[in-house]
Amino acid sequence: MLSFNSIGNKEIPTYGEASGIADMIKNSGQKYDVVNIIHNEFKSVIAYEAKTLKVFNTASFENSPKISNYEIDDTILENFQDFSFANAIFWGLLEGHAAEFAARRTAMENATKNADEMVVKLTLLYNRTRQAVVTNELVSLPVSVYVPVF
């Protein structure tokens, strides 16, 4: 089992990264009929869903029922399989990046909204407290009566 991390953490994932992952998997010596790429699919700004992309090996392409309709030599199928594998990885990386970016943006919007509400509440509390202090000082002042003389 191979796993990859730190791809697209700070920057948008690139096709070169996806191609490198596909090459590492292909050069690992693992035999496979189908590779399942599990990724987060972007649904909306507040939602994403885990999805699976299937990538088939070259033998699966060769055994496809309608492949005989095309005049294709073996190197083209091999190249097509390599391209489709890297493309599927790239697709999964981009979908996951979009889902994470949207989740971060939503979290920051909520944090900003909560901070704004807190500032309003604290400002109101400060003004009421200040007003109460001024009122208490005015009430506690000694009263002197000024009577003008004519």
N, C-alpha and C positions, 0 to 999 in steps of 0.2 A: 504494500500500500504506500503510495506517495502522497505527500501533502505539501502545499505551497502556501506561504504566508508573506506578508509585507509587500504584496503586489498591489499597486494602486492605492496605498494608504494616504499619501499626500497629493499625488498627482493623478490625473486621469490615466487609467491603464492604456497601454499601447499595444498595437498589433505585434510589435517585436517581442514584448513580454509574453504574450499569448503563444507566439510561435516558439519561443524558447521553452516554454512549459511543454508544448506538444512534442518538441524534439527530445526533451529529457524523458518524457514518458515513453516515446518510441524507442529511444536508445537504452531504456532500462532493461530490456530483454523480456518484459512481461508480454505474454500472449493474451490476446483478448478477441472476443467476437464483437462485443459492444462495450463502449465506455459511457458511463452515466456521469454527466457533469451536473452537480447539484448546485444551484445558485439562487439568490434572492431575485425575484422578478419584481420590477417596479410596477405598482398598480396606480398609485396616486401619491400625493404629497404625504399622506398619513398612513398609507398602506403598502405592504409588499407581501409577496407570497413565495414560498419555497417551490421551485420548479426543477425538473430534470430534463436535460438535453441528452439525447442519445447520439452517439457517434459510432459508426460501424467500421469494421476493418475492411481491407481491400478485398478479401475473399468474399465478403458479403456483397460488395459491389459486383464482383465477377459472377456471382450466383444469382443476381437479380433476374427476374423473369424476362424483362424486356431489354436487357443490355445487349443482346444479340442484334437488335435493330440498329446499333451504332457500330461503325468501324473504328474501333479503339485499340491501340496497342497497350501493352502492360504498363509502360511508363506513365501513360496519361492517367490511368486509373490510380496508380500509386501517387502521382502528384495531386490528383483530385482528392484522394483520401487525406493526404497531408494537409491540403488547403482547408478541407471541410473540418478537420479536427482542430486546427489552429483557429479557424473562424468561429467554431462553436465555443471554444475556450474564451476567445475574445468577446463574444456575445455575452457569455456568463459574467465575465469580469465587468463589462460595461453596465449590465443590468444591476449587478450588485453595487457598483459604485454609485449609480443613480439612486438606488434605494437608500443607501447610507447617507448620501448628500442630502436627500429630501428629509430623512429622519433628523439629521443634524440641524437643518434649517428650521424645521418645525420646533425642535427643542429650544433653539435660540429665540424664536419668536415667542414661545411660551414664557421663557425666562425674562425676556424684555417686558412682556405684558405684566408679569407678576411684579417685576421691579417697579414699573410705572405705578401700579396700584399701591405698592408699599410706600412709594414716595408721596402719593396723594394722601394716604392715611396718616403718615408721619407728619406731613406739613399741617394737616388739619389738627392733629393732636398738639403740635408745637404752638400753633396760633391760639388754640383754646387755652392752653396752659399759660401762655404769655398774657392773654386777655384776663385770665383769672388773677394772675399776679398783679397786674395793673389795677384791676378793680379792687382787690384787697388793700392795696396801698392807698387808693383814693378813699376807701371807706374808713381806714384806720387813721387818717390824718385828723389832727385836732380841728375842730370847727371854730372859726373866728368870724364874727359878724362885723361887717364894715358898714358903718352908718355915715353917710356923707353929711357934713354940716354946711348949712347955707347961711 
